[in-house]
């Protein structure tokens, strides 16, 4: 499973580094910063990749909260988050909260875009 994340964002990097410490061999961490290969692999623009977390699993791309759920499901220490945040009502609020936070992180980091 490939996890596409923004390593140039200090907040994103700090969170992903927590997950990396768990040394889960099934998780392949891909920095999207100025990474044309990531754009090609996901069929997403640099703007789309910067806007949300992406995960590729078995040929399918998962975005945002669905990407986080897949990551958490793979890490034993975070499986409780997966179980909690996938509950229908909780998922809905998680989705809204994630989109708000992701939007502001995007605004903070959009200077790294090519245009």
C-alpha positions in Angstrom: 0.0 0.0 0.0 1.4 3.4 -1.0 0.7 6.4 1.2 1.1 9.8 -0.6 1.7 12.6 1.8 3.2 16.1 1.9 6.6 15.9 3.6 7.2 19.6 3.2 4.3 20.4 5.5 5.6 20.4 9.1 2.2 19.3 10.5 1.7 16.5 7.9 5.3 15.3 8.4 5.0 15.2 12.1 1.9 13.0 12.0 3.3 10.7 9.3 6.5 10.3 11.3 4.4 8.9 14.1 3.1 6.3 11.8 6.5 5.6 10.2 7.9 4.8 13.7 5.6 1.7 13.8 7.7 0.2 11.0 4.8 -1.4 9.1 6.3 -3.0 6.0 3.0 -2.9 4.1 3.1 0.9 4.2 5.2 2.6 1.5 5.5 6.3 2.3 5.7 8.5 -0.8 6.5 12.3 -0.5 4.4 14.2 -3.1 6.6 17.3 -2.9 7.5 18.1 -6.5 7.0 14.4 -7.4 5.8 13.9 -11.0 5.9 10.2 -10.5 3.4 10.4 -7.7 1.1 12.5 -10.0 1.4 9.8 -12.7 0.9 6.9 -10.3 -2.3 8.4 -8.8 -3.5 10.2 -11.9 -3.8 13.3 -9.7 -2.5 16.8 -10.1 0.0 18.3 -7.7 -2.8 20.5 -6.4 -5.0 17.4 -5.7 -2.2 15.5 -4.0 -1.4 18.6 -1.9 -5.0 19.0 -0.9 -5.6 15.6 0.8 -3.8 12.4 1.9 -3.9 9.7 -0.8 -3.5 5.9 -0.5 -3.1 3.4 -3.3 -4.2 0.0 -2.4 -4.7 -2.9 -4.9 -4.9 -0.4 -7.8 -7.5 1.9 -6.2 -6.8 5.4 -5.0 -8.4 6.4 -1.6 -8.5 10.0 -0.6 -8.8 12.0 2.6 -10.6 10.3 5.5 -10.8 7.0 3.6 -7.0 7.1 3.1 -6.5 7.7 6.9 -8.8 4.9 7.7 -6.7 2.5 5.6 -3.5 3.6 7.2 -4.9 3.3 10.7 -6.3 -0.2 9.9 -2.7 -1.4 9.0 -1.1 -0.1 12.2 -2.0 -2.2 15.3 -1.5 0.8 17.6 -3.9 2.9 15.6 -6.5 0.2 14.8 -8.8 1.6 17.5 -8.9 4.9 15.6 -10.0 3.0 12.5 -12.8 1.2 14.4 -14.0 4.4 16.0 -13.9 6.7 13.0 -15.4 4.3 10.5 -18.7 4.3 12.6 -21.3 6.0 10.3 -22.1 9.1 12.5 -18.5 9.5 13.6 -17.3 9.1 10.0 -19.5 12.0 8.9 -18.1 14.4 11.5 -14.6 13.1 10.9 -15.1 13.8 7.2 -16.2 17.4 7.8 -13.4 18.1 10.3 -10.8 16.6 8.0 -11.9 18.7 5.1 -11.7 21.9 7.2 -8.2 21.1 8.5 -7.0 19.9 5.1 -8.3 23.1 3.4 -6.3 25.3 5.8 -3.2 23.1 5.5 -3.6 23.4 1.7 -3.7 27.2 2.0 -0.6 27.1 4.2 1.4 24.9 1.8 0.1 25.9 -1.7 3.2 28.0 -2.3 5.0 24.7 -3.2 2.8 24.2 -6.3 4.5 24.6 -9.6 2.3 27.4 -11.0 
